[in-house]
């Protein structure tokens, strides 16, 4: 076992966060339906979804660009579009998940006449989601800093054929080392 497997920026840790995010979201939406917090569950879904579109668009441009030869115009254009859509993703993520999400949490707390166990469970799940969102915003800002320094974003969750080999993962570079 390499020391990188347990670091906070390692691929297995990122995959675990994504699984926690999805499970908590599903449980929150189901619990909100069962406990009369339906408005909260729907708003959470509406806040979490918009950032996915520019993120996946950026990844598509990145993958298309990576399929081209180094230094070609096609690669440069696709990298530029990937960077633009990543910047859009970062802004949408900041607004919907970092700025607007606390309003949902505060509103749920203040507007609920009787929180009870159900309301407290929903609020706890909202805090878990928000904690993940804050950490991911930190990672996004780190990626933007690297993008400015290095001239492009690298996807640390890339779908390499050798994705089971995390031993070569370089935390400082946020991408796999080339042998």
N, C-alpha and C positions, 0 to 999 in steps of 0.2 A: 504494500500500500504506500503510495507516494504522499508526501505532505500536502500536495496541491489538492487532493481529494477532499480535504476537510476545510479548506480556506473559504472565506466568504464570497470570493469571486469565481470559484471553480464551477465547472459545468454541472456536476451532480448537484451542487447546492442550488444553482439557478433552476435546474429542472425540478427540484423539490419545492422551491418557492412557487413555481408555476402550478404544480399539483395542489399545493395548499391553497393558492389563490382560487383555482377552479372549484375545489371541494367546498371551501368556505362560501364562495359565491352561490353555488347550487344550494347548500344548506340554508344560507341566508334567504334566498328567494323562496324556497319551500317553507321555511319557518315564518317568513313574513306573510305568506298566503294563509298558513294555518293559524296565525296569532293576531290577525287583524292589523298587521303592519304592511299590508299589500302595497300601499303607496310608497313606502320606503324601499321595498324590493324592486318595484318597477323603476323607481328613480335611480337606484344603484345600477340596474341593467342599462338604463339610458346613459348614465355617466361613464360606464366602463367600455361601451362599444365604439364610440366615435374615434378613439385613438387607433383602433385596429386597422382602419382603412389606409391611412397614410403609412403606417408601419409596414403592412404587407405590400403596399405599392413600392416602398423604398426597397424592400427585400427582393421584389421581382426585378427591379432595375439593377440591383447589385448582382443578382445571379446571372442576369443576361450579360452584364458587363464582364463578369468573371469568366464567362464562356469565350470571350474574345481574346485575341492575341494582345500581349503587353504593348502599350504605347499606341494602339490604334485609336482612330477617331471614335469608333463605335464604343470602345471601352471608356473613353473619356466622357463622352456624352451620357452614357448610362450611369457612370459614377456621379456626374453632376446632378442628374435627376434623382439618383438615390440619396445624395446629400440634401437636396431640396426637400424631398418628401420626408426624410428623417427630421429635418428642422420643423416641418409642419407637424409631424408626429409629436415632437417635443413640446411644441406650443399647445397643441390640443390636449396632450397628456397633462401638462401643467394646469391648464384651465379646468378641465373636467375632473381630473382625479386628485389634484392637490388643492386647488382653490375651492371648487364647488362641493367636493365630498364632505368636508367638515360641516358645511351648512346642513347637509342631510342628517348628519349625526347630531348636531345641536338641535335642529328642528325636531327630530325624533324624540330627543330627551325632553325638550321644553313643551312640546305640543301634546305629548301623551298624558292623558289624565291620570293613569295608573300604570306605571311601568311593569310591575310584577316580574315574575321570572321570565316570561316570554319576551318582554321588552328589554330586559337586561341581557338575555341571550342574543337578541338581535343587535343591541348596541355593542356587545363584546365582539361579535362577528364583524361589525362595521369597523371597529378599532383594529382588528387583525388585518382586514383588507387595507385600511388606511396606512398601517405600519408598512405593509409590503409596498404600497404605492410610493411612500416616501423614500424607501430604500431604492426602489427602481428609478425614482427621479434622480437620486444621487448617481446611479449608474448611467443614466441618460446624460446628465451634465458631464460626467467623466468622459463619456463617448464623444460628446461635442468638443470637449477640450482636446481629445486625441485627434478628432477630425480636423480641427483648426491647425494643430501642430503637424499632423502627418498627411493631410490632404485627402481624407476619405474615412468612411466608417467601416469597421470590420464587425461582422456578426459573430459574437462569441458562441452562439448556439447553432453554428452552421451545421449542415447535414452532410459532413464529410463521410466518405465510405468507411473510414477508419475511426468512426465516432466513439467506439468503445475504448480507445486508447487515450485516457486522460493524463497519462504520465508525462506527455510532452507539453502539457498546457502551461503557458507562460503567463502568470498573473499580471506582471508588469506590462506586458504587451497586449493582453486580452485577445490573443489569437494563438493558434498552434505554431510551434517552432517548425521551421523547415529544416530537414536533415541535410 
